[in-house]
Amino acid sequence: MAAPHPDRTPAPSDDWWRGAAIYQVYPRSFADGDGDGTGDLAGVRARLPYLAELGVDAIWFTPWYLSPLADGGYDVADYRTIDPAFGTLDEAERLIGEARALGIRTIVDIVPNHVSDQHPWFRAALAAGPGSPERKLFHFRPGRGEHGELPPNDWPSQFAGGTWTRVEDGEWYLHLFTPQQPDLNWAHPAVREEHEDVLRFWFERGVAGVRIDSAALPAKDPDLPDFVEGREPHPYIDRDELHEIYRSWRSVADVHGGIFVGEVWLPDAERFARYLRPDELHTAFNFNFLACPWDAERLHGAIDDTLAEHAPVGAPATWVLCNHDVTRTVTRYGRADTAFDFATKEYDTPTDLALGTRRARAAALLTLALPGSVYLYQGEELGLPEADIPRERIQDPMHFRSGGADPGRDGCRVPLPWTADAPYAGFGSRTEPWLPQPAGWSAYAADLQAADPGSMLVLYRTALRLRRTEAGLGDGPLEWLPAPAGALAFRRTPGLLCVVNLTAAPVALPEHDHVLLASGPLDADGRLPGDTAIWLRE
């Protein structure tokens, strides 16, 4: 394995996460080490030098635990066991250590809202019957109606479809996601004790942090009332009980020097900031920026709002353009509507990939220049577009629970292309990948891009290297500068400028000493072309 680069030595400070660049690995699609068509930990271990050269500070792994994969691994059957499709616990421990030797920390994913219906607790609850202690770990209730034939309440699902499933003895159980993901009862002390023990388990194995899935959902109104739009407090989103839970989690993390990042989708800035108080979560994902369209005024507002909502609690912002649930940036930015909303996803949306790629390159420099930490989803550094998955190959439950109307999330989860002239673009050599790679996928291969100075991969490598070595990048202040209509300009100390032109016409650059990096060439007059970003030294 490659030796760490001198500037890749992990920072000894406890606040490394405030300005970190964190790479999201979806293990099933990253790299296939044994050639069976499914990505695995052996594949990740073999590609650690690639991630070190890319210049990331940490890897966030989406769930790698034992799972029936009813929802891409977010239906966990055992948190202390690696799914055999990915490898073993011993291999995970070796991966954590090998990554750390290269200056890369590890973040794992915890899903507190629910478990798999194959989890031992839920199987015991089904066997034990109504009124049993085992059922009190979940939300089992009798149904409504003359014969209990109606669900206990009318809560809407986070996916399409219902939120209650009836079992053979007549009771119903709650699942905000799929029926294979029964919700846990977080009012039960055993649920809290188990999760805190799981946190200790992984911190003791060397992980640096934990990402919390659907962090605003676990606590429920114990009366399980019907849903009324606009009624506060919400019966299952952002309930005050959550904060005591996360304060207890923080005490576990602090013992081990670990950090948390929460998946918190909330429109209320003040409520959002509560999760980031000094004794709760360290960071939370910034979804307003992710969903924002490619529009200077809207992005300016999203950045201002994000920084403002983090300031009262002294937490750093996080910036992300895409993840394993969201339409890939290159595709989204090439569409007429460049915003993202789950409710508007549909088949056959036209996209201009050349335009989307140009904007994605500019967005990369914008994102990496903002203060705080940044999350990079695997394949974004290759400029991968969203793939069209044949309907017969789709596996995402969002597609099926919508009756086929929603194309689902598989299009951003297609296995990565590593080697242009290898079978399946170098993902794995013996078996077709679990999701089909589109025709021409090898044109995005990492080996081709590494040799092309103008590639997306080289742009990301250069930007991440500068982000690590330039004192003005990472965590710290931002000062907006005057800019032409449709452009953004801001200063990062000391003396580093970022300018982004989101219009079609070129704009003049401010006074500067030299160019550090640009997402595309300047025009003949030295102006910044449309959909282009640049970093300047004053």
Buried (B, 14 or more C-beta within 10 A) or exposed (E): EEEBBEEBEBBEEEEBBBBBBBBBBBBBBBBBBBBBBBBBBBBBBBBBBBBBBBBBBBBBBBBBBBBBBBBBBBBBBBBEBBBEBBBBBEBBBBBBEBBBBBBBBBBBBBBBBBBBBBBEBBBBBBEBBEEBEBBBBBBBBEBBEEEBEBBBBBBEBBBBBBBBBBBEEEBBBBBBBBBBBBBBBBBBEEBBEBBBEBBBBBBEBBBBBBBBBBBBBBBBEEEBEEEEEEEEEBBBBBBEBBBEBBEBBBEBBEEBEBBBBBBBBBEEBEBBBBBBBEEBBBBBBBBBBBBBBBBBEBBBEBBEBBBEBBEEBEBBBBBBBBBBBBBBBBBBBBBEEBBBEBEEBEEEBEBBBEBBBBBBBBBBBBBBBBBBBBBBBBBBBBBBBBBBBEEEEBBBBBBBBBEEEBBBBBBBBBBBBBBBEBBBBBBBEEBEBBBBBBEEBBEBBBBBBBEEEEBBBBBBBBBBBBBBEBEBBBBBEBEEEEBBEBBBBBBBEEBBBBBBBBBEEBBEBBEBEEEBBBBBEBEEEEBBBBBBBBBBBE
